Amino acid sequence: MKESTHGGDLVSARVLWAGEVLDFSANLNPLGMPEGVRRAAAEGVEEAVHYPDPLCRALSAAIARRDGVAPGQVLCGNGAADLVFRLAFSEGPRRALVTAPTFSEYEAAVSAAGCTVVRHILDRARNFDLTGAVLDELTPELDLAFFCTPNNPTGRVIDRGLLEAILEKSRAAGVRLVVDECFLALSDGGEAAGLAGYLEPYPNLLLLRAFTKSYAMPGLRLGYCLSADGALLDRISRCAQPWSVSAPAQAAGLAAAAEPSHPRLARALIARERSRLMRALEGLGLEVIPSAANYLLFRAPGITDLRERLLRRGVLIRSCADYPGLGEDDYRIAVRLQEENEQLIRAMKEAL
């Protein structure tokens, strides 16, 4: 049976474990989907007898108000990954920079568009932090550069001063800069650390954001991008099928935009539980990367089957063996509620 390389693949997991699976492989808001969002999605199904708004006009306006940008700077898609692929095919880049390790769909998208990929390898000894060394790679030979903050799967946030230097260097070099902020709302600094205020002076900047993580609604598929370059957004829009965002997803997004406190309420819980999880994992002899996000990357030295061991105990984690820059004994877990985290640690003790 073919398996997805991403987290959240419960269909594959149930091949090994037929019972209920506790999913630590998908990094979602541990508070779950807000009831108002769930209700709005259900009501959206009632409207599914009609075509959804192909331009997501009401949703884009709500996002603009929430994020403090102009409505014309918002483009919605069927998840952030959808927008990454649409960007790649709309722009046809020849050469793109990605960090390693990071979210795999950046490289997958530009490779599918026939682009040469340049990897900037992050150093484990530095906790995989991005450093100023990357500035030397932002040259006019590049068309696109992707950065993720907090990075997936490391949970490390890019220093604001370095981000500003990257903005300056990429603008001067004529490089389209893509910054993925999909996990920012659940990270320690919250969305205040985002770059929405930099869109106007840096028209080469494209921000990726999503409701998926912050509102625990991955099955509805809803992401968006922000840019002051209206022509770019028009090109990306043309590289999609009509009606790519369903009526239930648009309804859920409108309800989520009206509940900005939901991610904020989760952040204190995440910080507390992440600290407890990190101590417990280190107590088991695992090498944990300090994280500012709602997930932890760790290494289980020499143990390459930990995912399978845990799955036989009803717990699913993310193997990171497919990430460039990581190994077969690297894994990622989400931060969940206290009782669930304790269940993970009990299963981990048994498996190890």
C-alpha positions as CSV (number, residue, x, y, z in Angstrom):
1,M,0.0,0.0,0.0
2,K,1.4,3.4,-1.0
3,E,1.9,5.8,2.0
4,S,2.0,9.5,2.2
5,T,5.3,11.0,3.3
6,H,3.5,13.6,5.4
7,G,2.0,13.4,8.9
8,G,-1.7,12.7,9.5
9,D,-1.9,9.6,7.2
10,L,-4.3,7.6,9.4
11,V,-5.3,5.3,6.5
12,S,-1.8,3.9,6.3
13,A,-1.4,3.8,10.1
14,R,-4.5,1.6,10.4
15,V,-2.8,-1.1,8.4
16,L,-0.6,-1.8,11.4
17,W,-3.0,-0.7,14.1
18,A,-6.7,-1.4,13.7
19,G,-7.8,0.4,16.9
20,E,-8.1,4.1,17.7
21,V,-4.9,6.0,16.8
22,L,-3.6,8.9,18.9
23,D,-2.1,11.1,16.2
24,F,1.0,13.0,17.1
25,S,2.2,13.2,13.5
26,A,0.0,16.2,12.5
27,N,0.9,19.5,14.1
28,L,-2.5,21.0,14.9
29,N,-4.0,23.3,17.6
30,P,-4.4,21.0,20.6
31,L,-7.6,22.7,21.5
32,G,-9.1,21.3,18.3
33,M,-11.5,22.9,15.9
34,P,-13.7,25.7,17.5
35,E,-17.3,24.7,17.7
36,G,-18.3,27.8,15.7
37,V,-16.0,26.8,12.9
38,R,-17.4,23.2,13.0
39,R,-21.0,24.5,12.9
40,A,-20.2,26.9,10.0
41,A,-18.6,24.1,8.0
42,A,-21.7,21.9,8.5
43,E,-23.9,24.8,7.4
44,G,-21.7,25.3,4.4
45,V,-22.5,21.7,3.3
46,E,-26.1,22.9,3.0
47,E,-24.9,25.5,0.5
48,A,-22.9,23.0,-1.4
49,V,-25.9,22.5,-3.8
50,H,-24.5,25.8,-5.3
51,Y,-21.1,26.6,-6.7
52,P,-18.9,28.4,-4.1
53,D,-17.7,31.9,-4.8
54,P,-14.7,31.3,-7.1
55,L,-13.0,34.5,-5.9
56,C,-13.6,33.9,-2.2
57,R,-14.6,37.6,-1.9
58,A,-16.2,37.5,1.6
59,L,-13.4,35.3,3.0
60,S,-10.7,37.5,1.5
61,A,-12.2,40.6,3.0
62,A,-12.4,38.9,6.4
63,I,-8.8,37.8,6.2
64,A,-7.7,41.3,5.2
65,R,-9.4,42.8,8.2
66,R,-8.0,40.2,10.5
67,D,-4.4,40.4,9.2
68,G,-4.4,44.2,8.6
69,V,-3.8,44.2,4.9
70,A,-5.8,45.3,1.8
71,P,-8.4,42.9,0.4
72,G,-6.5,42.9,-2.9
73,Q,-3.4,41.5,-1.2
74,V,-5.2,38.2,-0.3
75,L,-5.5,35.1,-2.4
76,C,-7.1,32.0,-1.0
77,G,-6.3,28.4,-1.9
78,N,-7.0,24.8,-1.2
79,G,-4.4,24.8,1.6
80,A,-1.0,26.5,1.6
81,A,0.6,23.7,-0.4
82,D,-1.8,24.3,-3.2
83,L,-0.6,27.9,-3.4
84,V,3.0,26.8,-3.4
85,F,2.4,24.6,-6.5
86,R,0.4,27.4,-8.2
87,L,3.2,29.8,-7.6
88,A,5.8,27.4,-9.1
89,F,3.7,26.9,-12.2
90,S,2.7,30.5,-12.6
91,E,6.3,31.8,-12.3
92,G,8.3,29.0,-14.0
93,P,11.4,29.7,-11.9
94,R,14.7,28.4,-13.2
95,R,16.6,28.3,-9.9
96,A,15.1,28.3,-6.4
97,L,16.6,28.2,-2.9
98,V,15.2,26.0,-0.1
99,T,16.6,25.3,3.4
100,A,17.2,21.7,4.6
101,P,15.4,20.4,6.5
102,T,12.2,22.1,5.8
103,F,8.7,21.5,4.4
104,S,9.1,19.2,1.4
105,E,6.5,20.8,-0.8
106,Y,8.6,23.8,-1.7
107,E,11.1,21.6,-3.4
108,A,8.5,19.3,-4.8
109,A,6.6,22.1,-6.4
110,V,9.4,23.9,-8.1
111,S,11.0,20.6,-9.2
112,A,7.6,19.7,-10.9
113,A,7.9,23.0,-12.7
114,G,11.3,22.1,-14.1
115,C,13.3,24.3,-11.7
116,T,16.8,23.6,-10.3
117,V,16.8,23.5,-6.5
118,V,19.6,24.8,-4.4
119,R,19.6,23.5,-0.8
120,H,21.0,25.6,2.1
121,I,21.8,23.0,4.7
122,L,21.0,23.9,8.3
123,D,23.5,22.7,11.0
124,R,22.2,20.4,13.7
125,A,25.0,21.7,16.0
126,R,23.3,25.1,15.8
127,N,19.8,23.6,16.5
128,F,19.1,24.0,12.7
129,D,19.0,27.8,13.1
130,L,19.2,29.9,9.9
131,T,22.3,32.1,10.0
132,G,23.6,35.1,8.0
133,A,25.5,32.6,5.8
134,V,22.3,32.3,3.7
135,L,22.7,36.0,2.6
136,D,25.6,35.0,0.3
137,E,23.2,32.7,-1.6
138,L,20.6,35.4,-2.4
139,T,22.1,36.4,-5.8
140,P,20.5,37.5,-9.0
141,E,20.9,34.0,-10.3
142,L,18.0,32.9,-8.1
143,D,14.4,33.4,-9.0
144,L,12.7,32.1,-5.8
145,A,13.8,31.6,-2.2
146,F,11.7,29.8,0.4
147,F,11.9,30.3,4.2
148,C,9.7,28.8,6.9
149,T,9.3,30.5,10.3
150,P,8.9,28.6,12.6
151,N,10.5,26.1,10.5
152,N,8.9,22.7,9.9
153,P,10.1,20.3,11.3
154,T,12.6,22.0,13.6
155,G,10.2,24.6,15.3
156,R,12.9,27.2,15.1
157,V,11.9,30.9,14.4
158,I,14.1,33.0,12.1
159,D,15.6,36.0,13.9
160,R,13.8,39.2,13.0
161,G,17.0,41.0,12.2
162,L,18.1,38.3,9.8
163,L,14.7,38.3,8.2
164,E,15.0,42.0,7.5
165,A,18.4,41.4,6.0
166,I,17.0,38.7,3.8
167,L,14.2,41.1,2.7
168,E,16.8,43.7,1.7
169,K,19.1,41.3,0.0
170,S,16.3,39.5,-2.0
171,R,14.8,42.8,-3.1
172,A,18.1,44.1,-4.3
173,A,18.9,40.8,-6.1
174,G,15.4,40.6,-7.7
175,V,14.6,37.4,-5.9
176,R,11.0,36.4,-5.2
177,L,10.9,35.8,-1.4
178,V,8.4,33.3,0.0
179,V,8.0,33.2,3.8
180,D,5.8,30.5,5.2
181,E,4.1,31.6,8.4
182,C,1.6,28.8,8.7
183,F,2.7,27.8,12.2
184,L,3.4,31.3,13.5
185,A,0.0,31.8,15.2
186,L,0.8,28.8,17.5
187,S,4.4,29.8,18.2
188,D,5.6,31.6,21.3
189,G,5.6,35.1,19.7
190,G,2.3,34.6,17.9
191,E,1.3,36.4,14.7
192,A,2.7,39.7,15.9
193,A,6.0,38.4,14.7
194,G,4.7,38.1,11.2
195,L,5.8,40.1,8.1
196,A,2.4,41.5,6.9
197,G,3.6,45.0,7.7
198,Y,6.5,44.5,5.2
199,L,4.3,43.8,2.1
200,E,4.2,47.3,0.7
201,P,7.9,48.2,0.8
202,Y,8.8,44.7,-0.4
203,P,6.6,43.8,-3.4
204,N,8.8,40.8,-4.0
205,L,7.6,39.3,-0.7
206,L,4.9,36.6,-0.6
207,L,3.6,35.3,2.7
208,L,2.0,31.9,3.2
209,R,-0.6,31.4,5.9
210,A,-3.3,28.8,6.7
211,F,-6.3,28.0,8.9
212,T,-5.3,24.3,8.9
213,K,-2.9,24.4,11.9
214,S,-4.3,27.2,14.0
215,Y,-7.9,26.0,13.8
216,A,-7.3,22.3,13.5
217,M,-9.2,21.9,10.2
218,P,-6.8,20.1,7.8
219,G,-9.5,18.1,6.2
220,L,-11.2,21.2,5.0
221,R,-8.1,22.5,3.1
222,L,-7.9,26.2,3.4
223,G,-4.8,28.4,3.1
224,Y,-4.0,31.8,1.7
225,C,-1.1,34.0,0.6
226,L,-0.5,37.7,1.0
227,S,1.4,40.0,-1.4
228,A,1.4,43.6,-2.4
229,D,2.2,42.5,-6.0
230,G,-1.3,42.3,-7.5
231,A,0.0,41.0,-10.8
232,L,1.7,38.1,-9.1
233,L,-1.5,37.2,-7.3
234,D,-3.4,37.3,-10.6
235,R,-0.9,34.9,-12.2
236,I,-1.1,32.5,-9.3
237,S,-4.9,32.7,-9.5
238,R,-4.9,31.8,-13.1
239,C,-2.9,28.6,-12.3
240,A,-5.8,27.0,-10.5
241,Q,-9.0,25.3,-11.4
242,P,-12.2,27.4,-10.8
243,W,-13.9,26.9,-7.4
244,S,-10.8,25.5,-5.8
245,V,-12.0,26.5,-2.3
246,S,-15.2,24.7,-1.4
247,A,-18.3,26.2,0.2
248,P,-17.7,24.4,3.5
249,A,-14.1,25.6,3.6
250,Q,-15.1,29.2,2.9
251,A,-17.8,29.1,5.6
252,A,-15.3,27.6,8.1
253,G,-12.7,30.3,7.2
254,L,-15.2,33.1,7.8
255,A,-16.0,31.7,11.2
256,A,-12.3,31.2,12.0
257,A,-11.5,34.7,11.0
258,A,-14.1,35.9,13.5
259,E,-12.3,33.9,16.3
260,P,-8.8,35.4,16.4
261,S,-8.4,34.4,20.1
262,H,-8.4,30.7,19.4
263,P,-4.7,30.3,18.5
264,R,-3.8,32.7,21.3
265,L,-5.6,30.6,23.9
266,A,-3.6,27.6,22.7
267,R,-0.2,29.2,23.0
268,A,0.1,29.1,26.8
269,L,-1.0,25.5,26.8
270,I,1.5,24.7,24.1
271,A,4.4,26.4,25.8
272,R,3.7,24.6,29.1
273,E,3.1,21.1,27.6
274,R,6.1,21.5,25.1
275,S,8.4,22.1,28.1
276,R,7.1,19.0,29.9
277,L,7.4,16.9,26.8
278,M,10.9,18.0,26.1
279,R,12.0,17.2,29.7
280,A,10.4,13.7,29.4
281,L,12.0,12.9,26.1
282,E,15.4,14.0,27.2
283,G,14.9,11.8,30.3
284,L,14.5,8.9,27.9
285,G,17.9,9.7,26.3
286,L,16.5,11.3,23.2
287,E,18.1,14.4,21.6
288,V,15.5,17.1,21.4
289,I,15.8,20.4,19.4
290,P,14.4,23.3,21.4
291,S,11.2,24.6,19.7
292,A,9.1,27.7,19.7
293,A,6.2,26.0,18.0
294,N,3.6,23.4,18.7
295,Y,5.8,20.4,17.7
296,L,9.2,19.0,18.7
297,L,11.9,17.4,16.5
298,F,14.0,14.8,18.3
299,R,16.6,12.1,17.5
300,A,16.5,8.6,18.9
301,P,20.1,7.6,18.2
302,G,20.3,4.4,16.2
303,I,16.6,3.6,16.5
304,T,15.1,3.6,13.0
305,D,11.8,1.9,13.7
306,L,10.4,4.0,16.5
307,R,7.4,5.0,14.5
308,E,6.4,1.4,14.0
309,R,7.1,0.5,17.6
310,L,4.8,3.3,18.8
311,L,2.1,2.5,16.2
312,R,1.8,-1.0,17.6
313,R,0.8,0.8,20.8
314,G,-1.8,3.0,19.1
315,V,0.4,6.2,18.8
316,L,1.4,7.7,15.5
317,I,4.4,10.0,15.2
318,R,6.1,11.5,12.1
319,S,9.3,9.8,10.8
320,C,11.6,12.5,9.4
321,A,13.7,10.1,7.4
322,D,12.5,11.7,4.1
323,Y,13.6,15.2,5.1
324,P,16.9,16.2,3.4
325,G,19.3,17.0,6.2
326,L,17.8,14.5,8.7
327,G,18.3,10.8,9.2
328,E,16.3,7.6,9.8
329,D,16.4,8.1,13.5
330,D,14.9,11.6,13.5
331,Y,11.3,12.1,14.4
332,R,8.7,14.8,15.0
333,I,5.8,14.9,17.4
334,A,3.0,17.4,17.9
335,V,2.3,19.0,21.3
336,R,-1.2,17.9,22.4
337,L,-3.2,18.0,25.6
338,Q,-1.6,16.9,28.9
339,E,-3.4,13.6,29.2
340,E,-2.5,12.7,25.5
341,N,1.1,13.8,26.0
342,E,1.3,11.6,29.1
343,Q,0.0,8.7,27.0
344,L,2.7,9.3,24.4
345,I,5.4,9.3,27.0
346,R,4.1,6.0,28.5
347,A,4.1,4.4,25.0
348,M,7.6,5.8,24.4
349,K,8.9,4.2,27.6
350,E,7.5,0.9,26.5
351,A,8.8,1.2,23.0
352,L,12.3,2.1,24.0
